[in-house]
């Protein structure tokens, strides 16, 4: 051979050999761990039930970086934290035609298109993207096909498409039995406007999406986030999960189930035929998929009864503080309280707290003018708070008849007032870029309370060691309360419309109390009360969502309430300091804590 030809042949052989080393393939026939970075090498599974663990970057391949196709069964691919597995074109992992493929990613999987391909007759694959993991592509990140089946995606990290196509979808036709679990830290995203009409997730037949994280079409909330392309699939929106973009059903037998918790308001823009269900017990409304918590309406009667109870207790303290010295004096007290309800499967739990001032000014020996100012807050389950300021004015009347050491009494009061209510509610919705809608509205309530009672007190006298008299007494009281409230119609963000409502309720109660006087200025009290309360008129609340009429009457409209209290009273030079612990018991356990200082003064 001539020297020139020999040199050319040598160069050609070297080039082929070099090309073979750059475009190599490693057969995975047994459990294998990649611990050092490699470039442009295909990892090709050639045996079933084999695990490939990747703890170093694997990059540079054009297509099919990890090949699990050709009918491989039981293959496992584990990508470690901080590791990148990428190709410059398609299929970082090609699972076409595989069975029971498992992919667990804690690093970065990326491709131009089809980062994980599960086309052909792929079935039983489980893709787990852990917190901190990313699976991304410019086009169609996780792709199935019409004969793919029973594929599960568990996501706690980020799955995104950054240019065109979907984050998760079928290439042609509809797959079947896909399960997508997007956990609280999970994000499934479409971020580019290149083809804004494409949805973030496309689901085929008999699939399930359960979302507690974020599923977002960041191109616009008016575009589609979830499209149910096939039949008999279910979307479950639960906990504080966020969806941005419309939910569209193109098939039949598809369901939308919502489980955000009792009282959580939501408004989801939907299209097509969907069977709607709220798993937390809220009333879901069609037209859109919407519901609103009714805690502010349902607790009106309970909080009105609490106000009546607080006024009754305040007037008892007033009687003790003033004694027989009523002429020319005015009595005032500051007070604070905290009350809670544990809630049930049908009633929202709440925390109510407040403070204020009660003032009484005698006008005769048996009657007093009353003024009560209150500032309170109602925190309701479901991200809803109502701040309230109220003013009550009225009249208190009391008479005492003493026979030796026994005393009968009769007393009562009537007050009326107005409350200014400031409502803040957070709504979960797919119609805003954040997935939330904050609604703020103000409305007034007009309230009246009338209460009367008869009491019987027995005093027992005894001596203590220092020669001072100790006084013990036993007191029985039977009373009634009639209370009413009227709230005009109002709306929240032109989304929830509340009809005007007038409510009247009555209650009767029996109270027993034992007092023990400690010297001249201090006393202890232990009391118990049984009260039955019932709404007479106005139990039903009518409202509208998206022009759909709804009514609600499932509140605690009748209940037997028992309470016990322990009081410590101490007379101060111009009044009475007291501390009270009260526990209220009903079908829902309630707690109450209050205290304050009352003072006599003249003007």
Phi, psi and omega in degrees: 000139181292151183304323182294320180291322177299318180296319180295318179297322179296317179296317181296316179297320179295320181295317179297316179297318179295318179298321179296325180286330180280326181249065185266174176220137177247121179282131178255097181249353176212170181305128187224143175237128175263116185249350178231149185299142175221153186234134171061035177241125177278133175264109190247111179288128179240002181219157179279158172056044181242145181248130173249118178253124184248111180247012178214155184302136177232103190221176169092345179288144180284307181224160171050058180302316175236118185254117179235032184265190177074029174084015177295140181237140172074018179287147178231132176239124180241122179251120186285166179297134179081001182265141176249128172240115186215158171231159182273355177225260188243156169059081168297321172230120179254106180251027181302125177076005181281165177234131175056040173290138175240126175238123176240116186243127172239004181245228181234123171249125183214153176201169172290319179212153175050061179305316171237116181255126181231050182270195184066222180256031180302137181212152173072012181289145175235114180253118179243117178252105186286166175303129185095347179273151179226131171238116188219155175205156172288335187213119171053084190289305175245119189238131174244189180215176188296337177253016170282148184210151171052049178261137181242132175241117176251115187238123171240000180247228182236129171238120188217151167243131191251356180228281181232170177081206189240162170284318177219125182191173176264147178286311177220152177061211180229133171282181180220144172073019179287139177239124178241115176250108179256105188281180192301328179267358185282143175228126174242116197229147164238122192245349186252148177267009183302322172221072188301338182289339179284145183271167179287314179233136173238126185243141181269227183271143170053039179258172179218132170244123174242117186242119169243358181251236181230128169239112191228136164257097186284358176292321178181142176297341179280348175274179190264134174263318183229126175239121175269094186286330184254207185245156169059038176254161184228133171249125179244117178255119187222168180053222180262025183299148184244137171234131176238117183118154185296155173247120187239133174248123178255346182256200180241157178073012180277149184232148169238115180246135184241132181219057180277353181108152181298130176093345181285123178279145176208158179211108182246126176283121183230164175215152183087187184264119179227136170275122187258142177208134173257115185281348182265354178102001174287158176276113182265140187245135179278177186099308157233182171256102191220151174203160179217140176288140183251024183300320182294330179276319186289334183267003182305312183291321180297315183288330174293320176295323177296319177298317179297318179296318179296321178293319178301315180295321180297320181289331173295318178294323178299317180298318179294317184292317185281325182059223180271353184269077186261329187297127173076359182255151173240140181245136176221149177221145166265148181215159175215153180207159173217128182225145179220157174233134185286335178085167179222189177290345181243342182243133180290143171281156180211163172231117178247134178216156181188174176209165180178195183224133170248135180230134176232132180235112179300136173247335171219182178291346183230009180219152184217144169277140183241143172221130179228125177245134185220139173234121186218168178220136178246112178259115187254145171304134180102026175059050179224124179235141176233114174270142189220138169236135185219149176231128176237141172228153181180200187224136175246135180230134178214145176224139177238138177234114184257133174231105185054242181264002180258149181217128170263149178216154174220134181208166178186167177211158173221130180224155173221153182193183181228142177242136175256115187251132182239108188258133174233123182227136176258127182249133171277130184207151175263013184259001176234158182293335181272341186085003179233156172220121180264121181251133180230128177212158178235145178205163181250152172230140179246125192229151176217141180225130173234134182217144177217154180204160169237142183227158179223123185239133175242126179259138175239128182256146177203161181257147176248176192294330182272008178090349178284152178278136173256137184240122174246143180218154177235127187233133176239136181222134174240127185212175178221160175219137174235124185223149179216156179214144174233129177237123179289169179289150179201169179226159177246104175061028184053030179243314177243126184243123183253125176286156177298153185213134173241128183234137174231134178223156176234159173209151170235148183215155175233128183234136174237138184214137176245130179242143176228119182271130179256095183072211186273333194242347186240153180208151174246145178225140173231123185225161176217147183217141173241128183225136173247126183240140181214135175280125181268319183222141171090023179293332185270134173248123177261141179205172180228143170233121178053043178070009177262126181284136179221152173224153184221134178212029186261021179286184178276077187278345177212132180203153172259123186242130175241142180219153175226145182220154174230123183241144169239119180244141177219121179287132175248170188308326182236028179167215187217126171260139184215159173220134184227134169244126180229133175244127181252137182237132171211201176297336173246123181298134179232147176237148181219135177224129181213163178185169180168192181225132174250144186224138170267139174208161181242146173205000000 
